[in-house]
């Protein structure tokens, strides 16, 4: 087995498409691990996103009171567990086709 191949994809919908491409290429579900970054409530969601109506809190709601400033959702880590060199090559080709960035490349760019 080769080392895991890890890429960061900034948009959850695109990450799901990339995951689907890996599954269509023959990778097993266990070999394709998609994880959201920094959101314990799951991809594309926040805790208390619905909140109360404005009337219930005297004119405030989730966005006014609880939503963190700069609250952005969607970035994901996609990890591929290739079993051999040919799967590793295929994984790198799929990632390249989708312009998925290696984590160290994003850190060098200063992207959170």
SVG drawing of the C-alpha trace seen along z (x, -y; Angstrom):
<svg xmlns="http://www.w3.org/2000/svg" viewBox="-42 -44 47 46">
<polyline fill="none" stroke="black" stroke-width="0.4" points="0.0,0.0 1.2,-3.5 1.0,-6.5 -2.4,-8.3 -2.8,-11.1 -4.4,-14.2 -5.8,-17.2 -7.9,-20.2 -10.9,-21.3 -12.4,-24.7 -16.0,-23.9 -18.0,-21.0 -20.1,-20.5 -16.9,-20.2 -15.4,-17.8 -18.4,-15.6 -18.0,-15.5 -14.3,-14.6 -15.3,-11.8 -17.8,-10.5 -15.2,-10.5 -12.9,-8.4 -15.7,-5.9 -16.6,-5.8 -12.9,-5.1 -13.1,-2.0 -11.8,-3.2 -13.6,-1.5 -15.7,-3.6 -13.3,-2.8 -10.4,-4.2 -12.0,-7.6 -12.4,-9.7 -14.1,-13.1 -13.9,-15.3 -15.1,-18.8 -12.7,-21.3 -13.5,-23.2 -17.2,-22.6 -18.4,-20.1 -21.9,-20.2 -21.0,-18.7 -20.3,-20.0 -22.2,-23.2 -24.0,-23.5 -23.6,-25.5 -24.9,-25.0 -28.2,-26.9 -28.4,-28.0 -32.2,-28.2 -32.3,-30.0 -35.4,-31.7 -37.5,-34.2 -36.5,-37.8 -39.5,-38.4 -38.5,-35.7 -35.3,-37.4 -36.3,-41.0 -35.2,-41.6 -32.2,-39.4 -31.6,-36.0 -28.7,-33.6 -26.9,-35.8 -27.1,-38.8 -26.1,-36.9 -24.3,-33.6 -22.8,-33.4 -19.1,-33.9 -17.7,-36.8 -16.4,-35.4 -18.3,-32.2 -17.4,-30.2 -18.3,-26.6 -17.4,-24.1 -13.7,-23.4 -12.9,-19.7 -10.0,-17.3 -10.2,-14.4 -7.9,-11.5 -7.3,-8.6 -5.8,-5.3 -4.3,-3.9 -3.3,-0.2 -0.6,-0.4 1.4,-2.7 -1.2,-2.5 -4.0,-3.6 -1.7,-6.4 -1.1,-7.6 -4.8,-7.5 -5.6,-9.4 -3.0,-12.1 -4.5,-12.4 -8.1,-12.8 -6.9,-15.4 -5.0,-17.3 -8.1,-17.3 -10.0,-19.0 -7.2,-21.3 -7.2,-20.0 -4.5,-21.6 -2.1,-19.8 -2.4,-21.1 1.1,-22.4 0.4,-24.4 -2.6,-26.1 -0.5,-26.9 2.1,-28.5 -0.6,-30.7 -1.9,-31.7 -5.4,-30.4 -7.1,-29.4"/>
</svg>
